[in-house]
Amino acid sequence: MTVNPVYRVWSMSTGGGRDGEVVSETGRIDMELRPPVEMGGSGDGSNPEELFSAGYSACFNGALHLVAKNAGVALPEGTTVKITVGIGEDDADGGFGLVADIHVTIPGLDAAQAEDLTAQAHAFCPYSKATRGNIAHTVTASV
């Protein structure tokens, strides 16, 4: 696969990773990270899974709007993309792995059309492509 990037940005973590700080090249991200309570941390900062779910959700929403536009469908107000990212022990190797639950809500469309646009967005979204075959996904659409 060849990708010709039109945009690049870096982020850098310091400290203990999950118990440190992360900053981005632009300075828009500059925050403390703390493990969530469920993983023995204080939960007082963000964490990699929260940041990943935010980026994935925004990217998937952009892909959804593009595939809808290409299909001649105007997405209604209230269209949402909620991506829940989970982390846990990976049975295959004893390390950790991720799961992603993608839920798209497109009010006002019929269910079949919402499901079709969601499937097209999942096929198109760069985050979905990057994680396909690497993490388990569930993808649902509702109206």
C-alpha positions as CSV (number, residue, x, y, z in Angstrom):
1,M,0.0,0.0,0.0
2,T,1.3,3.5,-0.9
3,V,0.0,6.5,0.9
4,N,0.9,10.0,-0.1
5,P,0.1,12.1,3.0
6,V,-1.3,15.6,2.5
7,Y,-1.1,16.3,6.3
8,R,1.2,15.1,9.0
9,V,1.2,16.0,12.7
10,W,3.1,14.6,15.6
11,S,2.3,14.0,19.3
12,M,4.8,13.1,22.0
13,S,4.3,11.5,25.3
14,T,6.6,11.8,28.3
15,G,6.6,10.3,31.8
16,G,5.2,6.8,32.1
17,G,3.0,6.8,29.0
18,R,-0.4,6.0,30.6
19,D,0.8,8.0,33.7
20,G,2.5,10.9,32.0
21,E,1.8,13.8,29.6
22,V,1.0,14.1,25.9
23,V,1.5,17.1,23.8
24,S,0.9,17.7,20.1
25,E,2.9,19.6,17.5
26,T,0.1,22.2,17.3
27,G,-0.2,22.6,21.0
28,R,-3.9,22.0,20.9
29,I,-3.3,18.8,22.9
30,D,-1.4,19.3,26.1
31,M,-2.7,17.1,28.8
32,E,-1.9,14.8,31.6
33,L,-2.7,11.1,31.2
34,R,-3.7,8.8,34.0
35,P,-4.9,5.2,33.9
36,P,-8.6,4.9,34.4
37,V,-9.9,3.7,37.7
38,E,-10.8,0.3,36.1
39,M,-7.1,-0.2,35.4
40,G,-5.9,0.8,38.9
41,G,-5.3,4.4,38.2
42,S,-6.8,7.6,39.6
43,G,-8.7,8.4,36.4
44,D,-7.8,12.1,36.9
45,G,-6.5,12.6,33.3
46,S,-7.3,11.3,29.9
47,N,-6.0,8.0,28.6
48,P,-5.0,6.6,25.2
49,E,-8.3,4.8,24.7
50,E,-10.3,8.0,25.3
51,L,-8.1,9.9,22.8
52,F,-8.3,7.1,20.3
53,S,-12.1,6.9,20.5
54,A,-12.3,10.7,20.0
55,G,-10.1,10.6,16.9
56,Y,-11.8,7.5,15.5
57,S,-15.3,9.0,16.0
58,A,-14.4,12.2,14.2
59,C,-12.7,10.4,11.3
60,F,-15.6,7.9,10.9
61,N,-18.1,10.8,11.0
62,G,-16.2,12.5,8.2
63,A,-16.2,9.3,6.2
64,L,-19.9,8.9,6.8
65,H,-20.6,12.4,5.5
66,L,-18.5,11.8,2.4
67,V,-20.1,8.5,1.4
68,A,-23.5,10.0,2.0
69,K,-22.7,13.0,-0.2
70,N,-21.3,10.7,-2.9
71,A,-24.6,8.8,-2.7
72,G,-26.6,12.0,-3.0
73,V,-27.9,11.7,0.6
74,A,-28.0,14.8,2.9
75,L,-27.4,13.6,6.4
76,P,-29.9,15.2,8.8
77,E,-29.1,17.2,11.9
78,G,-28.7,14.9,14.8
79,T,-26.5,12.4,13.0
80,T,-24.0,11.0,15.5
81,V,-21.1,8.6,15.5
82,K,-20.3,7.1,18.9
83,I,-17.2,4.9,19.2
84,T,-16.5,3.0,22.4
85,V,-13.0,1.7,22.7
86,G,-12.2,-1.0,25.2
87,I,-8.9,-2.4,26.4
88,G,-8.3,-5.8,28.0
89,E,-6.2,-8.8,28.2
90,D,-5.6,-10.5,24.8
91,D,-6.3,-14.2,25.1
92,A,-4.0,-14.9,22.1
93,D,-0.8,-13.7,23.7
94,G,-1.4,-12.6,27.2
95,G,-0.8,-9.0,26.4
96,F,-3.4,-6.3,25.9
97,G,-5.7,-5.7,23.0
98,L,-8.4,-3.3,21.9
99,V,-12.0,-3.6,20.8
100,A,-14.2,-1.0,19.1
101,D,-17.9,-0.6,19.2
102,I,-19.1,1.7,16.4
103,H,-22.7,3.0,16.7
104,V,-24.1,5.4,14.1
105,T,-27.4,7.1,14.5
106,I,-29.0,8.7,11.4
107,P,-32.5,10.0,12.3
108,G,-35.0,10.2,9.6
109,L,-33.5,7.7,7.2
110,D,-34.9,4.2,6.7
111,A,-32.9,1.5,8.6
112,A,-31.6,-0.2,5.4
113,Q,-30.2,3.1,4.1
114,A,-28.6,3.9,7.4
115,E,-27.0,0.5,7.6
116,D,-25.7,0.8,4.0
117,L,-24.1,4.2,4.6
118,T,-22.6,3.0,7.9
119,A,-21.1,-0.1,6.1
120,Q,-19.7,2.1,3.4
121,A,-18.2,4.5,5.9
122,H,-16.6,1.6,7.8
123,A,-15.0,0.4,4.5
124,F,-13.8,3.9,3.7
125,C,-12.7,5.4,7.1
126,P,-8.8,5.4,7.5
127,Y,-9.1,4.4,11.2
128,S,-11.3,1.5,10.3
129,K,-8.8,0.4,7.6
130,A,-5.9,0.7,10.0
131,T,-7.6,-1.4,12.6
132,R,-9.3,-3.9,10.4
133,G,-8.0,-7.4,11.3
134,N,-6.2,-6.0,14.3
135,I,-9.0,-5.3,16.7
136,A,-12.5,-6.6,17.0
137,H,-15.2,-4.2,15.7
138,T,-19.0,-4.2,16.1
139,V,-20.8,-1.8,13.8
140,T,-24.4,-0.9,14.3
141,A,-26.7,1.7,12.8
142,S,-30.0,3.1,14.0
143,V,-32.4,5.7,13.0
